[in-house]
Amino acid sequence: MVDRDERRRDRRQKSGVQAFIVVVSGKDGAIRSPRERVKLKDVSPSGVSLISPSVRPGGMHVMYNDLMLYKNSVELVIDREGEKDLSIKGKVVWYDKLEGMSEYVIGIEFDEEVDLSLLLDEE
């Protein structure tokens, strides 16, 4: 059976990887939010859904500037022990408040496809 509401291009895989999200201003790319810790929920080569405590890290909204004139972008940063951090650029395509919780689920579409193994838990 096909889920008519499913809009993702790629098959998703569960992940529990801890990462950070950084919001980059759509008006001035030099303006960036502080890192905010997030947890990856599910991943595909073209995007990710994650759990975040906020949709406004450091006061910067994940999708738009305060006047909604510019679309912000995001960087997903994965701290790889003993190696250089992995930084993946993308844009938030949706977000929703988790029912009965203080956290949000955020859906990000990557600018370029990513090797899925970089986003999965090490077993």
C-alpha positions as a Python dict, from the first residue, in 0.01 Angstrom:
ca = {
    (1, 'M'): (0, 0, 0),
    (2, 'V'): (131, 347, -88),
    (3, 'D'): (103, 624, 172),
    (4, 'R'): (-52, 912, -23),
    (5, 'D'): (76, 1162, 235),
    (6, 'E'): (438, 1050, 197),
    (7, 'R'): (633, 1319, 13),
    (8, 'R'): (990, 1206, 67),
    (9, 'R'): (1188, 1099, -237),
    (10, 'D'): (1407, 852, -50),
    (11, 'R'): (1347, 573, 199),
    (12, 'R'): (1406, 680, 558),
    (13, 'Q'): (1615, 505, 822),
    (14, 'K'): (1590, 555, 1197),
    (15, 'S'): (1879, 735, 1365),
    (16, 'G'): (1957, 853, 1715),
    (17, 'V'): (2271, 1049, 1635),
    (18, 'Q'): (2329, 1362, 1845),
    (19, 'A'): (2412, 1670, 1638),
    (20, 'F'): (2383, 2048, 1633),
    (21, 'I'): (2177, 2283, 1420),
    (22, 'V'): (2295, 2632, 1323),
    (23, 'V'): (2063, 2885, 1156),
    (24, 'V'): (2224, 3097, 883),
    (25, 'S'): (2061, 3431, 801),
    (26, 'G'): (1903, 3451, 456),
    (27, 'K'): (1979, 3824, 449),
    (28, 'D'): (2342, 3810, 563),
    (29, 'G'): (2511, 3468, 559),
    (30, 'A'): (2773, 3593, 806),
    (31, 'I'): (2502, 3607, 1075),
    (32, 'R'): (2468, 3267, 1239),
    (33, 'S'): (2289, 3137, 1547),
    (34, 'P'): (2477, 2958, 1823),
    (35, 'R'): (2482, 2579, 1793),
    (36, 'E'): (2176, 2407, 1938),
    (37, 'R'): (2190, 2038, 2030),
    (38, 'V'): (1942, 1818, 1841),
    (39, 'K'): (1878, 1447, 1796),
    (40, 'L'): (1832, 1294, 1451),
    (41, 'K'): (1504, 1105, 1424),
    (42, 'D'): (1517, 958, 1074),
    (43, 'V'): (1744, 1018, 778),
    (44, 'S'): (1772, 974, 403),
    (45, 'P'): (2039, 1083, 154),
    (46, 'S'): (1832, 1393, 72),
    (47, 'G'): (1713, 1501, 416),
    (48, 'V'): (1654, 1446, 785),
    (49, 'S'): (1391, 1490, 1051),
    (50, 'L'): (1522, 1579, 1394),
    (51, 'I'): (1407, 1661, 1745),
    (52, 'S'): (1495, 2012, 1865),
    (53, 'P'): (1417, 2203, 2185),
    (54, 'S'): (1338, 2515, 1980),
    (55, 'V'): (1265, 2654, 1633),
    (56, 'R'): (1452, 2975, 1730),
    (57, 'P'): (1813, 2886, 1824),
    (58, 'G'): (1973, 3200, 1962),
    (59, 'G'): (1657, 3392, 1864),
    (60, 'M'): (1690, 3316, 1489),
    (61, 'H'): (1391, 3132, 1341),
    (62, 'V'): (1482, 2817, 1145),
    (63, 'M'): (1282, 2925, 840),
    (64, 'Y'): (1254, 3304, 817),
    (65, 'N'): (1390, 3628, 955),
    (66, 'D'): (1163, 3820, 1194),
    (67, 'L'): (993, 4016, 915),
    (68, 'M'): (953, 3701, 701),
    (69, 'L'): (1132, 3872, 411),
    (70, 'Y'): (1426, 3631, 386),
    (71, 'K'): (1435, 3253, 402),
    (72, 'N'): (1703, 3134, 641),
    (73, 'S'): (1908, 2821, 581),
    (74, 'V'): (2052, 2576, 831),
    (75, 'E'): (2364, 2372, 885),
    (76, 'L'): (2348, 2035, 1051),
    (77, 'V'): (2677, 1981, 1235),
    (78, 'I'): (2787, 1637, 1351),
    (79, 'D'): (3077, 1623, 1593),
    (80, 'R'): (3298, 1331, 1488),
    (81, 'E'): (3539, 1238, 1763),
    (82, 'G'): (3900, 1275, 1652),
    (83, 'E'): (3795, 1403, 1310),
    (84, 'K'): (3679, 1730, 1158),
    (85, 'D'): (3311, 1812, 1224),
    (86, 'L'): (3074, 1717, 944),
    (87, 'S'): (2867, 2017, 829),
    (88, 'I'): (2567, 1961, 600),
    (89, 'K'): (2381, 2257, 448),
    (90, 'G'): (2009, 2259, 384),
    (91, 'K'): (1678, 2429, 440),
    (92, 'V'): (1393, 2363, 678),
    (93, 'V'): (1088, 2252, 480),
    (94, 'W'): (854, 2188, 775),
    (95, 'Y'): (837, 2182, 1152),
    (96, 'D'): (578, 2083, 1410),
    (97, 'K'): (546, 2097, 1788),
    (98, 'L'): (541, 1753, 1948),
    (99, 'E'): (205, 1699, 2114),
    (100, 'G'): (229, 1722, 2491),
    (101, 'M'): (603, 1796, 2475),
    (102, 'S'): (819, 2107, 2472),
    (103, 'E'): (1021, 1991, 2169),
    (104, 'Y'): (974, 2027, 1794),
    (105, 'V'): (1022, 1793, 1500),
    (106, 'I'): (1201, 1972, 1216),
    (107, 'G'): (1230, 1845, 858),
    (108, 'I'): (1538, 1952, 663),
    (109, 'E'): (1608, 1905, 292),
    (110, 'F'): (1982, 1892, 219),
    (111, 'D'): (2135, 2108, -55),
    (112, 'E'): (2324, 1800, -181),
    (113, 'E'): (2277, 1428, -121),
    (114, 'V'): (2470, 1288, 175),
    (115, 'D'): (2630, 948, 240),
    (116, 'L'): (2371, 791, 469),
    (117, 'S'): (2633, 607, 676),
    (118, 'L'): (2749, 945, 814),
    (119, 'L'): (2406, 1003, 970),
    (120, 'L'): (2341, 665, 1130),
    (121, 'D'): (2429, 532, 1476),
    (122, 'E'): (2748, 334, 1491),
    (123, 'E'): (2670, -22, 1590),
}
